Amino acid sequence: SEKLSNTALVPSWMPRQSFLLLISKAVYRVAAYSTIPWFFLAAWVEANSGYNLWVRGGCSIAVTLFQLGDSCRTTSHRD
């Protein structure tokens, strides 16, 4: 669902507008649809050229943004 949950809590150290930007539809959709390609890219880079900090960092950022956006949109975490 695209609607934000009323339990989306802003960290005390982060400005509210920055948080809302991170969980916006545009950022959420890009993170959601890029997670699997990032995993494939990370696996391919690891197999062919070894450790790459930039690929691992991109993968972790995409997954973190997806999880943040997803947890702010769902009302049930049992699924």
C-alpha positions in Angstrom: 0.0 0.0 0.0 1.2 3.5 -0.7 -0.5 5.1 2.3 1.8 5.9 5.3 1.0 4.4 8.6 0.3 6.6 11.5 3.1 4.8 13.4 5.9 6.2 11.2 8.2 7.6 13.9 10.8 10.2 13.0 14.1 9.8 14.7 14.8 12.6 17.2 18.1 13.6 15.4 16.5 13.8 11.9 14.6 16.8 10.6 11.0 15.8 9.8 11.2 16.9 6.1 14.3 14.8 5.6 12.5 11.8 7.0 9.5 12.4 4.8 11.7 12.7 1.8 13.4 9.3 2.6 10.0 7.6 2.8 8.4 9.3 -0.1 6.7 7.3 -2.9 9.5 8.0 -5.4 12.3 6.9 -3.1 10.3 3.9 -1.8 9.5 2.6 -5.3 13.1 3.0 -6.6 14.4 1.1 -3.5 11.8 -1.6 -3.8 12.4 -2.3 -7.4 16.2 -2.0 -7.3 16.7 -4.3 -4.3 16.9 -7.6 -6.3 19.1 -6.1 -9.1 21.5 -4.8 -6.4 21.7 -8.3 -5.0 22.5 -9.8 -8.4 25.1 -7.1 -9.1 26.7 -7.6 -5.7 26.9 -11.4 -6.2 28.3 -10.9 -9.7 31.0 -8.4 -8.6 32.0 -10.7 -5.7 32.3 -13.7 -8.0 34.3 -11.8 -10.7 36.4 -9.1 -9.1 36.2 -9.7 -5.4 35.2 -7.2 -2.7 33.8 -3.9 -3.8 32.7 -1.4 -1.1 30.6 0.8 -3.5 28.5 -2.2 -4.6 28.0 -3.4 -1.1 27.2 0.1 0.1 24.6 0.6 -2.7 23.0 -2.7 -1.9 22.8 -1.9 1.8 21.3 1.6 1.2 18.7 0.2 -1.2 17.6 -2.5 1.2 17.6 -0.1 4.2 15.5 2.5 2.4 13.1 -0.2 1.2 12.7 -1.6 4.8 12.2 1.9 6.2 9.6 2.8 3.6 7.9 -0.6 3.9 7.7 -0.5 7.7 6.2 3.0 7.6 3.5 1.8 5.2 2.3 -1.5 6.7 0.0 -1.9 9.7 0.8 -5.6 10.2 4.3 -7.0 10.4 3.1 -10.6 10.6 3.2 -11.2 6.8 
